[in-house]
Amino acid sequence: MNQSTFTALITAFNTDESVAYNRIKQEASRQIAAGNDIFACGTNGDFSSLTFSEKVRVVEACAEATAGKARLIANAGCPATHETILLAREFAQIGVEAVAAILPYFIACTQEGLYKHYMRIADEVDVPVYIYEIPARTGNSIDIATVARLAKHPNIKGIKDSSGKTERLDGLSKIVTDQPGFEFYTGTDSLILYGLERGASGCVSGMANVVPTWIHAITTAFVAGESEVALAAQEKVNTLRKALYAPGYPPAMVKRILYLMDATVGNNRLPSLVPDTEVDTALMAVIDSFGLNVKNHVFDINKKEKDV
């Protein structure tokens, strides 16, 4: 099995809150240089604040960066099945390897509703489909038994699980064993190694935006059979994760610490607020104590390129 490290790529914004597409390409290139693949329009990519057409352009920017160099999966999930299919088809035309679909949000879904949702997407989209579980953000959760039913569909390739629950990863491990070809990816940075040890095909990491080589090192060491090195790499990430997420909402902390290292990534759109001085002070302490510097993480992203 080939294990992959996907970065749940941030979406860069200009000072007027327009999308900075060239900066997104630069960020994708920085990740690719670290050996990581790209997961676009996820939670760390602020997908919920993007319009339909902006999501398409974001994925186009990522496709330009990844062409012939890295894998690209894009989240097409919307509250309605119909719109999810429309967006997934747009992504397929761009040339993504696969689409992910975050569980419907706002709408309270039954397990049968979720089953039919993903079955229809898989039937009507020409590229492989990944389920995207993140109950803390969607208010819905797909049962392991429902995942097992969906795993039998030839176009449902796997699941990205960001529940943070080890028992779910254990359940997904059994599905992978019972259903060859089905994959699961760990979406919680503290459980990357745990997932790999149970048959995960890799991870989708938000923290990789900040420390791409640190995250990649876990997978690399595991694949090489260096268990002690992999454990040390995971513990290093866990220590940073605890400090980074302590001041506030994790995706916002990832974006803000990047901003403090290089303001050209921009802030998020309203209603997300710029963190207060107290949060910035805490994040600057994280930068100092862990020796973080975005320029030192593989690739100098400060290009003199006018954004559009």
N, C-alpha and C positions, 0 to 999 in steps of 0.2 A: 504493500500500500504506500502511495506517495502522500505524505502529509504536507499541507500547505498552511502558511501563515498569511491570512488576509488582514489587511488594515481597513477598519471601518472609517473610511476617509472623511475628514471634515470638509465642510463647504465653506470656502472663503468668501467674504463679503467686502465690498468697497465701503468707504465712509458714508455713502448715501444709502446703504443697505442693498444696493444692487449686487448681483452675483459676480464675483471676480473669477471668471472662467479660466483665464490664463494662470492665475495663482493656483487654481485647482489642479491644472496640468502639472505645475511645478511641484505641488505637494505629492501628487501621484508619482512623479518621477523620482522624488526623494525616497519614497517608500520602495519603489521598484529597485532602486540602487542598493537598498538594504536586503533585497531578496524577497520582498513581500509582494503578495498579490493584492488586488483592489476590490473592496466591497463598497459600492457607491450608493448614496441616497439612503443610508441607514440612520439610526438614531443619532450617532455622532455627526452625521451629515446634515442634520437639521431638515430632514425630508418633509416634516410636517409644516414647515414654514415656506416651502417652495411651491410655486405653481406647477401645473402639468407641464407647460412648455419649458420652464426652468429645469425641471428634473431631466427632461430630454436633453437639454443642452449640457447639463452637468455630466450626464453619462457620455455624451459625445466627447466632451473634454477628456474624460477618463479613458475613453476608447483610443483617442489619439495618443495618449501617453503609454497605454499598455500594448498597443499593436505590435505583435511579434515578440513581446518582451515578458508579458505577465498575464495572468488570468484576470478576468473581470466578471463579477457578478453584481447585479444592481437590484435594489429593492423596489418593486413596483406596487407594494401593498397599499391599498386604499380601503376606506370603510366599506365600499360597495364592490361586489364581485365584478360588475360590468366595467367600472373604471379601472380596476386592477388589470383586467384583460386588455383594455385599450392601451394602458401604459406599458404593459409587458410586451405587447406587439411592437410598440415604438422602440423599446429597448432591443428587441430581437432584430429589428431592421438595422440598428446601429452595429450589431455584431457582438453582443455580449455572449459569453459562454453559457450563462444561465440567468434566470431571474429568481429573486427571493420575493416572498410575499408575507409581510408582517401580518399577524392576525388582525382582523377587522377591529377597529377601535370605536368608541362611543356607543356602538350597537352591542347590546348584550346578546351573545351568541350561545346557542345550544351546541352540543357535540355533533349532532346530526347536521346542523347548519354549517359548522366548520368543515365537516366532511364534504358536504356538497359544494361548498365554496372552493375548496382546493381541487376537488375532482373536476369542476367545470374549468377552472384555470388551466389545469393540466391537459384537459381535452382540447382547449382552444388556443393554446400557445405553442409555437413550434420549437421553443428551446426548453431545456430541462427546468424544473421548478423546485425551489427549496421553500419549505415552511420556515417561518421566522417567529419563534416563540419569545416574547418578552412581556409577561403578564403585568409587571409593575407599571408599564407604560400604556398598555392597551386595555387593561381591565378584563381581558379574556385569556383563558389558558386552554391549550389543546391537550387532552388526556393522552397518555402513552398508548392506550388501547386504540384511540382514534388515529394516532400516528401509524400504528402497526397496520391498520386497515389501508391507510393512504399509501403506505410503502409498497403495496402490491401494484400500484399504478405504474406503468413503465416510464411515464414522463415525470414522476415525482422522484427527484434524485436524492433528497435528503432534508435535513432540518438544521437550522442554526438555533441553538438553545441558549437563551440569555436569562433563564430563570434563576440561575445561581444555586440550584438545588442538585446535590450530588445524587439523590435518589432518582431524579429524572435522567441523569446521565447514565446511571446503572440500567435503567429501563431501555434507554436508547441503544445501549451496548448490546442488549439482548436482541433488539430488532435488527441491528446490523448483522448479528450472527445468523439470525433466522432468515433474513432477506438479503442475500448477496447483491451488491450493487447499490444498496441504500447507504447513505452517509450521514454522519452527524458531526457538526462543528460546535465547539464550545464558544459561547459568546461572553463568558465571564472570565476576566483576565486572571483571577485568582485560582481558577480551576483548569487552566490550560493543560498542565501535566496530568492532572486527574483524568481528564477526558482522553488524552492520548494513550494513557495506560489501559483504557477501556475500549479502545478501538476507534477513537475519533479520527476523522480524516484531516484534522487540523483545528484551527481556531479563527475567529473573527474578532479582532482586538481593537478597542477604542484607544487604549493606552499606546498602541503602536504609533499613533500620530505623534506622540511625544518622544518615545524611546523605541524606534523601529528595530534597532539591532538587539535590544534587550529581549523583546518578544520573540523575535526570530531565533534567538539563541536557545530558547526552550525547545522548540521543535527540532532544530538542528541537532542538539545534543541527544534528544530522545531517539531520533532516527539513526544516529550513529551508535546507539547502544550505550551511551555514556550517562547512566542513570544518576550518578552523583552530581555530575555537571548540570544535568537537566534540573535536578532538585534545587541546586544552588541558584540557578538562573530563575526558577519559579519563585523562590524565597526572596530574591532580590526584587523582582517585580511586585511581589506582595507587600514588601516594605514600602516601596514607592507608592503603590496603590492606596495604602492606608493613609499616608500623608497627603497625597494629592486629592483624595475624595473627602477628607475631613472637613474642609471649609464649606462644601455645598454639593449641589446636584452634579453627579459625575461627568456627563457630557459637557456641561457648562464649564467645569473645572479644566477639562482637557483643552477646550477651546481657549479659555482665558490664559492658561499657562503658556500655550503657544503664542498667544498675542503678546504676552509679557516678554517673550524671547524674540518675537518678530511681529510687529504690529501690522504688517501687510496682510496677515490672514484675516484681519478685521474682527469685529464683534458680531454677535448674533442679532437677528431681527427682533423687533418687538413682537410679542410681549416679553421676550427675554430681556432682562435688564443687565446693564453693565455692573459687574460685582462692585461692592463698596470697597473703600480703602482697606478695611480690616481683612477682607478676603485677599486682596492683592498683596498685602503684607505677608499673609500666611503662605501664599503661593511663591512669592519671592524667596521666602525662607526655604521652601522646597527646592527651588532652583539652586540656591546656594549650597544647601546641605547635601544634595545628590549630584552636584557638579553638572547640572543640565545646561546644555547650550545647543540650540537647534542646528547651528552651523556645524557642530561636531558630529551630528548624527547623519553622516554619509554625504550630504549634498548641500551646497550653498544655495539656498532658495531666494536670495536677494538678487533677482535679475532685474535689469533696467529695461523692462518690457511694459509698454502701455497696455493696460487691461481693457477688455471690451465686454 
